[in-house]
Amino acid sequence: MEERRRSRRVEVHSAELTLLSLSTTVQVLDISLAGVLLQSSRPVQAGASGCLRLSLGGTPFSADVTVKRVVPSGSLAGGYRLGVTFVVISPEHRQVIERFTSQ
C-alpha cells in the first residue's frame, strides 16, 4: 500500500502523561469552597479532570477540578448533573468564592 501522508509518523516511546482535553459548556447550579454542581448537556466520566473557568460576581475564576459524580438531570431538557471538587484553589480564588457565597 502506498503511503499518502505528507509527513512521516514516528512512534513515541515515552512514560510521560499526555492529556487531550475536551471543552464543553456547563451551567453552574451551586458552588461552595469544596466544589461545584454543574449542569451539562454531555455526559462526563467520573474521575475526569479539567479546568473550570467562570466569572463569579464579575471576578474571573479558574480552578482545576475532578468529576466525582455524574447523574441524569431528571429534567425535561435532559442533560447531566456533574458533582465536581476542586483539586487545588489559590487563596485569592478561595476569597472570591467566600465573597460570592456570603452575598
N, C-alpha and C positions, 0 to 999 in steps of 0.2 A: 504494500500500500504506500502510495506517495505521500510524503509529509506536506501538509498545506499551511502549517503555521509560518508566520513571518519571522518569528524568533524562536530560538531553541529553548526548550524547557529543561531545567536541571532539577533533579530530585534533591530535596533538602533533608539532611540528617541532623536534626537538632533536638535537644531536650527542652528548648525554650517554649514557653506557653504562648500561643497565638490566639487572639480572640477576634471574632468577626461580630461587631455589634449591630444590632437591629434597632432602628429608630422607629418609635411608634408614639402617637399622640394619646395622652391619657387625661382624664379629668380627676382632679384631687377632690376626694369626698371628705376626708378629715386628715388632720395632721397632729402629731404630738412630738415630744422630744425623742421618743423611741422609734417612730416610723410614720408611715403614711398609708391610708387606704385609697386605692386608685380604682377608677372605672376605665376599662379598656374594651375596645371592640374586638381585639385579638387576644387569643389565649397566650400566656407566657408560662414557661415551665417553672415550677417551684424549684428554687435553688439557683435560678438565673441571676446574674449580677448586671448592674448597669449604673449609669449616672443619671440622676433625676435633676432636671433644670427647670426652674419655675420662678415666678415673681410672687413674693409674699408682701402684700401691702405696699407694692411699688419697689421693694428691695429685691435685687437679684439673689437667687439662692441656688446652690448646686451641692449635691452630696452623692457619694457612692452608696448604692442600695443593693439589698439582696431580697429576692422574692421568697417569701415564706409560705404564702397560702394563695391558692387560685380557686375561686368558686364561680359558677354561673351566677349572673347578677339577679336572675329571677324577675327582671322587669320585662315589659312587652317589647322594649327596644333590643333586648338581648345583651350580649356582651359578658364581660367577666369582671369580677372584683378581685383586685390584687392586694394582698397584705404584704407590704414591704417594710423592712427595717433598715435603719441607717447603719452602714458599716463603720464609718467614722465621720463626724461632722466637726468643723472648726468651732472654736469658742465664739467667733463672730456669728456664724450661722446658727449656733445654739441660741444666741441672744435674739436673732431675728425671729426664730420660732417662738421664744418666750414672749417677745413683744406682741407678735401676731396673735397668739393664743390667749393673751391677757386682755385683749380689747373687748 
